[in-house]
Amino acid sequence: MNIRPVRSSGGNGKSSSSSSAAHIFITILLGCIFFYVGVMSGLQMGGANNDSKALGGCPDSSDMVGVGDVTLSEEDKMEVEEMVKTILGEEFAKMDGSDISKMDESDNSPPEALRFPSTMSSFIAGSALIEKDEFTSLLDLGVPVDKGKGTGKADVLMLYNTERSLPYSYKSVVASDGGLTTPSIPAKDALENCESLHVVLTQNPGTTQQCMAIMNHYESYQIARYMRSGNPPSVLIPNEKFRSISRGHTKTGRDNLSPPTAKDILSNFKDLSNYFKHFEDVTAELKPILKRVADDKGTVIVQTCNKGQSELLMNFACSARARGLEDVLKHVLVFATDLETKELAEGLGLNTFFDEKVSTILVVTCLCVILSLYICAHLMYLLI
């Protein structure tokens, strides 16, 4: 297993605190010992210093006592040790509630694998780094993914929600560097105990000072977006409070998904009338195609696509064939909203339907027809 330590930029966990505490303990212990030795030396030098003061000068070098000449009794050593433990115990209690007097010198256990405070233990038990290219090779994300090697996007940050989801090697990997870095673990090992996996795809738009927050709450499958802006949000205002924004807001605060205008609504009315006008003709044309495409149980996989989303359609078809799902693709019917998409889908070996009379509203027509057929088939099944 290749382990690539990467210095963590966030707060260290208990392992990091223990390492820092050890340095503090050693420094204070040495300081107290030398302080006590100095005091004892001063007491033994008292007579010589008094004589020198009486003479009005400095003591002769032959009368001075060096540190090496001082011998501490066992009782004095125990007193120094007890004093050091008392002082450090008080200081550590101020820092994190720990008690140095309870330290066991025989405890050689590795640093704890929990790299987050107890206030987050209910939903985060640890973290790791996984190579992006290796990670994405194990999953079908449904979208094209850029290569990560050699870029600032080479790794995936993995968060584990429970101790049981941690890899078997996690504690030993963390202990190998004292818990000071976020461990880098091979993708298969990192996912070996994960029963489910949530993947969040995100990108910082340009130079935006963007932040991300993760908190424990009921499960939500959407990302809540906020921006410092006025009310309603329209432009980025750094000193304003955070306001909820839609997925259509850009990094400058402009909303690209604004509600339709009166002109747009009237245009949609015309499209709707066009739908009702051609409904019977489209239904008659579509029924034989559905019978040909459906499997033995009457199942049809319906997809709608336009030229702008054709890349996703290609990814779907190629991924399905790579996984040996050629027979499944025979029962896919693509409702294309333009000729370019129709030709592309047919080139991929998919069944298509396109009608120039209804053009962009074809999607609504086809979905309504499919829904109607499904309801009829279901009713027939119940009657039988």
C-alpha positions in Angstrom: 0.0 0.0 0.0 1.4 3.4 -1.0 0.9 6.1 1.5 1.3 9.7 0.5 1.2 11.9 3.6 -0.3 15.3 2.8 -0.1 18.0 5.4 -3.6 18.8 6.6 -4.7 22.4 6.3 -7.5 22.1 8.8 -7.5 21.7 12.6 -5.7 18.6 13.9 -7.5 16.0 15.8 -6.7 14.4 19.2 -3.5 12.8 17.8 -2.1 16.2 16.9 -3.0 17.6 20.3 -1.3 14.7 22.0 1.9 15.4 20.0 1.9 19.1 20.9 1.1 18.3 24.5 4.2 16.0 24.7 6.5 18.8 23.5 4.9 21.2 26.1 5.3 18.6 28.8 9.0 18.0 28.1 9.8 21.7 27.9 8.1 22.6 31.2 9.6 19.5 32.9 13.1 20.5 32.0 12.5 24.1 32.9 11.2 23.1 36.4 14.1 20.7 37.0 16.7 23.3 36.1 14.8 25.9 38.2 14.8 23.5 41.2 18.5 22.8 40.7 19.2 26.5 40.6 17.4 27.1 43.8 19.3 24.2 45.6 22.6 25.5 44.2 21.8 29.0 45.5 21.0 27.6 49.0 24.3 25.8 49.2 26.2 28.8 47.9 24.6 31.1 50.5 27.7 31.1 52.8 30.1 31.9 50.0 27.9 34.7 48.7 27.5 36.3 52.1 31.3 36.3 52.6 31.8 37.9 49.3 29.2 40.6 50.0 30.9 41.4 53.3 34.1 42.0 51.4 32.3 44.2 48.9 33.2 42.1 45.9 32.2 39.1 43.8 32.9 35.6 45.2 36.1 33.9 44.2 35.7 31.4 41.4 37.1 28.7 43.7 34.2 29.2 46.0 31.5 28.8 43.4 29.5 25.6 43.2 28.7 24.1 39.7 25.5 22.4 38.8 27.4 19.1 38.5 28.3 19.4 42.2 24.7 19.4 43.3 23.2 16.0 44.2 19.4 15.7 44.7 18.0 13.3 47.2 15.3 10.8 46.2 12.9 12.9 48.3 13.8 16.0 46.4 13.4 14.3 43.0 9.9 13.1 44.0 9.0 16.6 45.1 10.1 18.0 41.8 8.1 15.4 39.8 5.0 15.9 41.9 5.3 19.7 41.5 5.7 19.4 37.7 2.7 17.0 37.4 0.6 19.4 39.5 1.5 22.4 37.3 1.0 20.6 34.0 -2.3 19.1 35.2 -3.7 22.5 35.9 -2.5 23.8 32.5 -3.9 20.9 30.5 -7.2 21.1 32.4 -7.4 24.7 31.1 -6.6 23.6 27.5 -8.9 20.5 27.0 -9.9 19.1 30.3 -7.2 16.4 30.4 -5.2 15.5 33.5 -1.5 15.0 33.1 -1.4 13.1 36.4 -3.4 10.3 34.7 -0.8 9.7 32.0 0.3 6.1 31.9 3.9 5.7 30.7 3.2 2.1 29.7 0.5 3.1 27.2 2.0 2.6 23.8 -1.3 2.5 21.8 -1.3 4.4 18.5 -3.0 7.7 18.1 -6.8 7.5 17.9 -8.3 7.2 14.4 -10.9 9.8 15.1 -9.6 12.9 13.6 -12.5 15.1 14.5 -13.8 16.4 17.8 -16.5 14.7 19.8 -19.0 17.4 18.7 -19.0 15.9 15.2 -18.7 12.2 16.1 -22.4 11.5 15.2 -21.7 12.1 11.5 -17.9 12.3 10.8 -15.5 9.6 12.1 -12.5 10.2 9.9 -11.2 11.4 6.5 -8.9 10.3 3.8 -7.5 11.3 0.4 -8.1 9.2 -2.7 -6.6 9.7 -6.2 -9.4 11.2 -8.4 -8.6 9.1 -11.5 -8.5 5.9 -9.5 -11.8 6.8 -7.6 -13.7 7.7 -10.8 -12.6 4.5 -12.5 -14.6 2.5 -10.0 -17.8 4.5 -10.4 -20.2 5.5 -13.2 -20.9 9.2 -12.4 -23.0 9.7 -15.5 -21.1 12.7 -16.6 -17.7 13.2 -18.3 -14.9 13.6 -15.7 -11.6 15.5 -16.3 -8.4 13.8 -15.5 -7.0 14.8 -12.1 -3.3 13.7 -12.3 -0.9 16.6 -12.5 -3.4 19.2 -11.5 -4.7 20.8 -8.3 -7.7 18.5 -8.6 -5.8 15.2 -8.3 -7.4 14.0 -5.1 -10.9 13.3 -3.7 -11.6 14.2 0.0 -13.4 11.3 1.6 -15.4 11.7 4.8 -16.5 8.6 6.8 -19.7 8.9 8.8 -19.1 6.1 11.2 -16.2 4.1 12.6 -17.5 1.0 11.0 -17.2 2.6 7.6 -13.5 3.3 8.1 -11.0 1.1 6.1 -9.4 -1.7 8.0 -6.0 -0.1 7.6 -7.1 3.4 8.7 -5.8 3.4 12.3 -2.4 2.1 11.3 -2.1 4.6 8.5 -3.0 7.5 10.8 -0.6 6.2 13.5 2.3 6.0 11.0 2.8 9.8 11.0 1.3 10.5 14.5 -2.0 11.6 13.0 -0.6 14.9 11.7 -1.7 14.5 8.1 -4.8 13.4 6.2 -3.9 9.8 5.1 -3.8 8.9 1.4 -5.5 5.5 0.8 -6.0 3.4 -2.4 -9.6 3.8 -3.7 -10.6 0.1 -3.3 -9.3 0.1 0.3 -10.9 3.4 1.1 -14.3 2.2 -0.1 -14.1 -1.4 1.3 -16.5 -0.8 4.3 -18.8 1.7 2.6 -22.3 0.3 2.2 -23.5 3.5 0.5 -21.7 6.5 -1.0 -22.7 10.1 -1.6 -20.6 11.9 -4.3 -20.8 15.7 -4.3 -19.5 17.3 -7.5 -18.5 20.9 -7.0 -16.2 23.5 -8.5 -15.1 27.0 -7.4 -16.3 29.4 -10.1 -13.3 31.5 -10.9 -11.8 33.4 -8.0 -14.9 33.4 -5.9 -14.3 33.3 -2.1 -16.5 30.2 -1.8 -16.9 28.1 1.3 -18.6 24.7 2.0 -20.4 23.6 5.1 -21.4 20.1 6.1 -23.6 19.5 9.1 -25.7 16.7 10.6 -29.4 16.9 9.7 -32.1 14.9 7.9 -31.0 13.5 4.6 -31.1 16.1 1.7 -30.2 15.4 -1.9 -29.7 19.0 -2.9 -27.1 21.6 -2.2 -28.4 24.7 -0.5 -26.7 27.8 -2.0 -26.3 31.2 -0.2 -24.7 34.4 -1.3 -24.1 37.8 0.3 -26.6 39.9 -1.6 -29.6 42.2 -1.3 -33.2 41.2 -1.2 -34.1 39.8 -3.7 -30.6 38.6 -4.6 -29.4 40.3 -7.7 -25.7 41.2 -7.2 -22.9 40.2 -4.9 -22.6 42.6 -2.0 -19.7 41.5 0.3 -21.0 43.2 3.5 -24.6 42.0 3.2 -26.0 39.0 5.0 -26.4 35.6 3.4 -29.5 35.0 1.3 -30.7 31.8 -0.4 -30.1 31.7 -4.1 -31.1 29.3 -6.9 -28.9 27.1 -9.0 -29.3 29.8 -11.8 -27.4 32.5 -9.9 -23.9 33.2 -11.2 -20.8 34.1 -9.1 -21.7 37.8 -9.5 -25.2 37.3 -8.2 -27.0 37.5 -11.6 -30.0 35.1 -11.9 -30.0 33.2 -15.2 -33.2 31.3 -14.3 -35.6 34.2 -13.7 -39.4 33.6 -13.8 -40.9 33.7 -17.3 -42.2 37.0 -18.6 -45.7 37.7 -20.0 -44.3 37.2 -23.5 -42.9 33.8 -22.6 -46.2 32.7 -21.0 -48.1 33.6 -24.2 -45.6 31.8 -26.3 -46.0 28.7 -24.1 -49.8 29.0 -24.6 -49.3 28.7 -28.3 -47.1 25.7 -27.9 -49.7 24.1 -25.7 -52.4 24.7 -28.4 -50.0 23.1 -30.9 -49.8 20.1 -28.7 -53.5 19.6 -28.5 -53.8 20.2 -32.3 -51.4 17.4 -33.2 -52.1 15.0 -30.3 -54.2 12.5 -32.2 -51.7 12.3 -35.2 -48.7 12.0 -32.9 -50.4 9.2 -30.9 -51.3 7.2 -34.0 -47.7 7.5 -35.2 -46.1 6.6 -31.9 -48.1 3.5 -31.0 -46.6 1.1 -33.5 -43.1 2.3 -32.6 -43.8 1.6 -28.9 -45.0 -1.9 -29.7 -41.8 -2.6 -31.6 -39.5 -1.2 -29.0 -41.2 -2.7 -25.9 -39.9 -5.9 -24.3 -42.0 -9.0 -23.5 -43.4 -7.3 -20.4 -44.3 -4.1 -22.3 -41.4 -2.1 -20.8 -40.0 0.9 -22.7 -37.1 3.0 -21.5 -38.0 6.6 -22.4 -35.4 9.3 -22.8 -35.7 12.9 -24.0 -32.7 14.8 -25.4 -31.7 17.9 -27.3 -28.4 18.9 -28.9 -27.1 20.6 -25.8 -27.3 17.4 -23.8 -26.2 15.0 -26.6 -22.9 14.4 -24.8 -24.7 12.8 -21.9 -26.6 10.6 -24.3 -23.4 9.4 -25.9 -22.0 8.7 -22.4 -25.1 6.6 -21.5 -25.0 4.5 -24.7 -21.3 3.8 -24.6 -21.3 3.0 -20.8 -24.2 0.6 -21.3 -22.4 -1.3 -24.1 -19.2 -1.4 -22.0 -21.2 -3.2 -19.3 -22.8 -5.7 -21.6 -26.2 -4.1 -21.7 -26.7 -4.2 -25.5 -30.0 -6.0 -25.2 -31.3 -3.3 -22.9 -30.5 -0.6 -25.4 -32.9 -2.2 -27.8 -35.8 -1.1 -25.6 -34.7 2.5 -25.4 -36.7 5.2 -27.2 -35.2 8.6 -27.5 -37.5 11.5 -28.1 -35.3 14.0 -29.9 -36.2 17.7 -30.0 -34.0 18.4 -33.0 -32.7 16.7 -36.2 -29.1 16.7 -35.0 -30.0 14.7 -31.8 -32.1 12.3 -33.8 -29.3 11.5 -36.2 -26.8 11.2 -33.3 -29.1 8.8 -31.4 -29.6 6.6 -34.5 -25.9 6.6 -35.1 -25.6 5.2 -31.6 -28.0 2.4 -32.5 -30.9 3.8 -30.5 -34.6 4.0 -31.5 -35.8 7.6 -32.0 -38.9 9.6 -32.5 -39.0 13.1 -33.9 -41.9 15.1 -35.4 -41.2 18.4 -37.1 -44.8 19.5 -36.6 -44.5 19.7 -32.8 -40.7 20.2 -32.6 -39.8 21.5 -29.1 -43.1 20.5 -27.4 -42.6 16.9 -28.6 -41.2 16.0 -25.2 -44.5 16.8 -23.5 -46.5 15.0 -26.1 -44.5 11.8 -25.8 -44.5 11.7 -22.1 -48.2 12.2 -21.9 -48.8 9.4 -24.4 -46.4 7.0 -22.5 -48.2 7.9 -19.3 -51.6 7.2 -20.9 -50.5 3.8 -22.2 -49.0 2.9 -18.9 -52.3 3.7 -17.1 -54.3 1.7 -19.6 -51.9 -1.3 -19.3 -52.0 -1.2 -15.6 -55.8 -1.1 -15.6 -56.0 -4.1 -17.9 -53.6 -6.0 -15.6 -55.8 -5.3 -12.6 -59.0 -6.3 -14.5 -57.3 -9.6 -15.7 
